[in-house]
């Protein structure tokens, strides 16, 4: 089983998403999405190569979906670590520049 690491930028993304959902849709919805993100992270630990590759973002970059959000992650087969890089709304234009850590 792979180890899942949440990058600082993805942690900030998730916190912002959940805060926004709490304000706009209420605590039930925010908890639902927190659980959906956790379930995806658990699936990535068991099946790190389940998401489709996104070579335009990097040779080992993949995505997972928690509609309407896209979880962008990196998995290098030889290290058995999944690094969640960003969590963004699916309508957002995704580019390699957004994956750079500040």
FIKEDO-774457 format. One record per residue: residue in one letter; x, y, z of N, C-alpha, C, O, CB in turn. Coordinates in steps of 0.2 Angstrom, whole numbers, padded with zeros to 4 digits, always signed. Glycine has a CB too. Example, Ala and Ser with C-alpha at 12.3 -4.5 7.8 and 13.67 -1.06 7.14 Angstrom:
<pts>
A+0066-0028+0039+0062-0022+0039+0066-0016+0039+0071-0017+0042+0057-0022+0045;S+0064-0011+0035+0068-0005+0036+0064+0000+0039+0067+0006+0040+0070-0003+0029;
</pts>
This chain:
<pts>
X+0004-0006+0000+0000+0000+0000+0004+0006+0000+0009+0007+0004-0005+0000+0006;X+0003+0011-0004+0007+0017-0005+0005+0022+0001+0000+0021+0004+0005+0021-0011;X+0010+0026+0003+0009+0031+0008+0006+0037+0004+0009+0039-0001+0016+0032+0012;X+0001+0040+0007-0002+0046+0004+0001+0052+0008+0000+0053+0014-0009+0046+0004;X+0004+0057+0005+0006+0063+0008+0002+0069+0005+0002+0070-0002+0014+0064+0006;X+0000+0073+0009-0004+0079+0006+0001+0085+0006+0003+0087+0012-0010+0081+0011;X+0002+0088+0001+0007+0094+0000+0003+0100+0003-0003+0100+0004+0008+0096-0007;X+0007+0105+0006+0004+0111+0009-0001+0114+0005-0006+0116+0007+0010+0115+0011;X+0001+0115-0002-0004+0118-0006-0011+0114-0007-0016+0118-0007-0001+0119-0013;X-0011+0108-0007-0017+0104-0007-0021+0104+0000-0027+0105+0000-0015+0096-0009;X-0017+0105+0005-0020+0106+0012-0024+0112+0012-0029+0113+0015-0015+0105+0017;X-0020+0117+0009-0024+0124+0009-0030+0124+0005-0035+0127+0006-0019+0129+0007;X-0029+0121-0001-0035+0120-0006-0041+0117-0002-0046+0119-0002-0033+0116-0012;X-0039+0111+0001-0045+0107+0004-0048+0111+0010-0054+0112+0010-0042+0101+0007;X-0044+0115+0014-0047+0119+0019-0051+0125+0016-0057+0126+0019-0041+0122+0023;X-0049+0128+0011-0053+0133+0008-0059+0130+0005-0065+0133+0006-0049+0136+0002;X-0059+0125+0002-0065+0121-0001-0070+0120+0005-0076+0121+0004-0063+0115-0005;X-0068+0117+0010-0072+0115+0015-0075+0121+0019-0081+0121+0021-0069+0110+0020;X-0071+0126+0020-0073+0132+0023-0079+0135+0019-0084+0138+0021-0068+0137+0024;X-0078+0136+0012-0083+0138+0007-0089+0134+0008-0094+0137+0008-0080+0139+0000;X-0088+0128+0008-0094+0124+0008-0098+0124+0014-0104+0125+0014-0092+0116+0007;X-0095+0125+0020-0098+0126+0026-0102+0133+0026-0108+0133+0028-0092+0127+0032;X-0099+0138+0023-0103+0144+0023-0108+0144+0018-0114+0147+0020-0098+0150+0021;X-0108+0141+0012-0113+0142+0007-0118+0136+0007-0124+0137+0005-0109+0142+0001;X-0116+0130+0010-0120+0124+0009-0122+0121+0016-0126+0117+0017-0117+0119+0005;X-0118+0123+0021-0119+0120+0028-0114+0115+0030-0111+0112+0026-0126+0118+0028;X-0115+0113+0036-0110+0108+0039-0111+0101+0036-0106+0097+0036-0111+0108+0046;X-0117+0099+0035-0118+0092+0032-0114+0091+0025-0111+0086+0024-0126+0091+0031;X-0115+0096+0021-0111+0096+0015-0104+0096+0016-0100+0093+0012-0114+0102+0010;X-0101+0101+0020-0094+0101+0021-0091+0094+0024-0086+0092+0021-0093+0107+0026;X-0095+0091+0028-0093+0085+0031-0093+0079+0026-0089+0075+0025-0097+0082+0037;X-0098+0080+0021-0099+0075+0016-0093+0075+0011-0090+0070+0009-0105+0076+0012;X-0091+0081+0009-0085+0082+0005-0078+0080+0009-0074+0077+0005-0084+0089+0002;X-0078+0082+0015-0072+0080+0019-0071+0072+0018-0066+0069+0017-0072+0082+0026;X-0077+0069+0019-0077+0061+0019-0075+0059+0012-0072+0054+0011-0083+0059+0021;X-0078+0062+0007-0076+0060+0000-0069+0061-0002-0066+0057-0005-0081+0064-0005;X-0066+0066+0000-0059+0067-0001-0055+0062+0003-0050+0059+0000-0057+0074+0002;X-0057+0060+0009-0053+0055+0013-0054+0048+0010-0049+0044+0009-0056+0055+0020;X-0060+0047+0007-0061+0040+0004-0057+0040-0003-0054+0035-0004-0068+0040+0002;X-0056+0046-0006-0052+0046-0012-0044+0044-0010-0041+0040-0013-0052+0052-0016;X-0042+0048-0005-0035+0047-0002-0034+0039-0001-0029+0037-0002-0034+0051+0004;X-0039+0036+0003-0038+0029+0004-0038+0025-0002-0034+0020-0002-0044+0027+0009;X-0042+0026-0007-0042+0023-0013-0035+0024-0017-0032+0019-0019-0047+0025-0018;X-0032+0030-0016-0025+0031-0019-0020+0027-0016-0015+0025-0019-0024+0038-0019;X-0021+0026-0009-0016+0022-0006-0016+0015-0008-0011+0012-0009-0017+0022+0002;X-0022+0012-0009-0023+0005-0012-0021+0004-0019-0018-0001-0021-0030+0003-0010;X-0023+0009-0023-0022+0009-0030-0019+0016-0033-0023+0019-0036-0029+0007-0034;X-0013+0017-0032-0010+0024-0034-0011+0025-0041-0010+0031-0043-0003+0024-0031;X-0011+0020-0045-0011+0022-0053-0018+0022-0056-0019+0021-0062-0007+0017-0056;X-0023+0022-0051-0030+0022-0054-0032+0028-0058-0036+0027-0062-0035+0021-0048;X-0029+0034-0056-0031+0040-0060-0027+0040-0067-0022+0038-0067-0029+0046-0056;X-0030+0043-0072-0027+0044-0078-0021+0049-0078-0021+0054-0074-0032+0047-0083;X-0016+0047-0082-0010+0051-0082-0012+0058-0085-0016+0058-0090-0005+0048-0086;X-0008+0063-0083-0009+0070-0086-0002+0072-0088+0001+0076-0085-0013+0075-0081;X+0001+0069-0094+0007+0071-0096+0009+0078-0097+0014+0081-0097+0009+0067-0102;X+0004+0082-0099+0005+0090-0100+0007+0093-0093+0009+0098-0093-0002+0093-0102;X+0005+0090-0087+0007+0092-0081+0013+0089-0078+0016+0092-0074+0001+0091-0076;X+0015+0084-0081+0021+0080-0078+0021+0073-0080+0015+0070-0081+0022+0081-0071;X+0026+0070-0081+0026+0063-0083+0023+0058-0078+0021+0052-0080+0033+0060-0084;X+0023+0059-0072+0020+0055-0067+0013+0058-0063+0011+0055-0058+0025+0053-0062;X+0011+0063-0066+0005+0067-0063-0001+0063-0065-0002+0062-0071+0005+0074-0065;X-0006+0062-0061-0012+0059-0062-0018+0063-0058-0016+0068-0055-0012+0052-0059;X-0024+0062-0060-0029+0065-0057-0034+0060-0054-0035+0054-0056-0033+0070-0061;X-0038+0062-0048-0043+0059-0046-0049+0064-0045-0048+0070-0045-0042+0056-0038;X-0055+0061-0046-0061+0066-0046-0065+0065-0040-0067+0059-0038-0065+0064-0052;X-0067+0070-0037-0073+0071-0032-0077+0077-0034-0076+0082-0033-0070+0072-0024;X-0082+0075-0039-0086+0080-0042-0088+0085-0037-0091+0084-0032-0091+0077-0046;X-0087+0092-0039-0084+0094-0045-0077+0096-0045-0074+0100-0049-0088+0101-0047;X-0073+0093-0040-0066+0094-0039-0062+0089-0042-0063+0083-0043-0065+0095-0031;X-0056+0092-0044-0051+0087-0047-0045+0087-0042-0042+0093-0040-0048+0090-0054;X-0043+0081-0040-0037+0080-0035-0031+0078-0040-0031+0073-0043-0039+0075-0030;X-0026+0083-0040-0020+0082-0044-0015+0079-0040-0013+0081-0034-0018+0089-0047;X-0012+0073-0042-0007+0070-0038-0002+0067-0042-0002+0066-0048-0010+0064-0034;X+0004+0065-0038+0010+0063-0042+0011+0056-0038+0011+0055-0032+0016+0067-0040;X+0012+0051-0043+0014+0044-0040+0020+0042-0045+0020+0041-0051+0008+0039-0041;X+0026+0041-0041+0031+0038-0044+0032+0031-0042+0032+0029-0036+0038+0042-0043;X+0031+0026-0047+0030+0019-0045+0036+0016-0040+0035+0012-0036+0030+0015-0051;X+0042+0019-0041+0048+0016-0037+0048+0018-0030+0051+0015-0026+0054+0017-0040;X+0044+0023-0028+0045+0026-0021+0039+0024-0017+0039+0025-0011+0046+0033-0021;X+0033+0022-0020+0027+0020-0017+0024+0025-0012+0021+0024-0007+0028+0014-0013;X+0025+0032-0015+0022+0037-0011+0017+0041-0016+0019+0042-0022+0027+0042-0009;X+0011+0043-0014+0007+0047-0018+0007+0054-0015+0006+0054-0009-0001+0044-0018;X+0009+0059-0018+0009+0066-0016+0003+0069-0019+0003+0071-0025+0015+0069-0017;X-0002+0071-0015-0008+0075-0017-0005+0082-0018-0003+0085-0013-0014+0075-0012;X-0005+0085-0024-0002+0092-0025-0007+0097-0025-0005+0103-0022+0001+0092-0032;X-0013+0097-0028-0018+0102-0028-0025+0099-0028-0026+0093-0030-0017+0107-0034;X-0030+0102-0025-0037+0101-0026-0040+0107-0029-0040+0112-0025-0040+0098-0019;X-0043+0106-0035-0046+0112-0038-0053+0111-0041-0054+0105-0042-0041+0115-0044;X-0056+0116-0042-0063+0115-0045-0062+0113-0052-0057+0115-0056-0067+0122-0045;X-0066+0109-0055-0066+0106-0062-0066+0111-0067-0064+0110-0073-0071+0101-0063;X-0069+0117-0066-0070+0122-0071-0064+0127-0071-0063+0131-0076-0076+0127-0069;X-0059+0126-0066-0053+0130-0066-0048+0127-0072-0048+0121-0073-0049+0129-0060;X-0045+0132-0075-0040+0130-0080-0034+0128-0076-0031+0131-0072-0038+0136-0085;X-0032+0122-0078-0026+0118-0074-0020+0119-0079-0020+0117-0085-0028+0111-0073;X-0015+0121-0076-0008+0121-0079-0003+0119-0074-0003+0118-0068-0007+0129-0081;X+0003+0117-0078+0009+0115-0074+0011+0120-0069+0014+0118-0064+0014+0113-0078;X+0010+0127-0070+0012+0132-0066+0009+0132-0059+0012+0134-0054+0011+0139-0069;X+0003+0129-0059-0001+0129-0052+0002+0123-0048+0000+0123-0042-0008+0128-0054;X+0006+0119-0050+0009+0114-0046+0015+0115-0043+0017+0112-0038+0010+0108-0051;X+0018+0121-0044+0024+0123-0041+0023+0126-0034+0018+0130-0033+0028+0129-0045;X+0027+0123-0029+0026+0125-0022+0028+0132-0022+0033+0134-0025+0030+0120-0018;X+0025+0136-0018+0027+0143-0017+0034+0144-0013+0036+0149-0012+0022+0147-0013;
</pts>
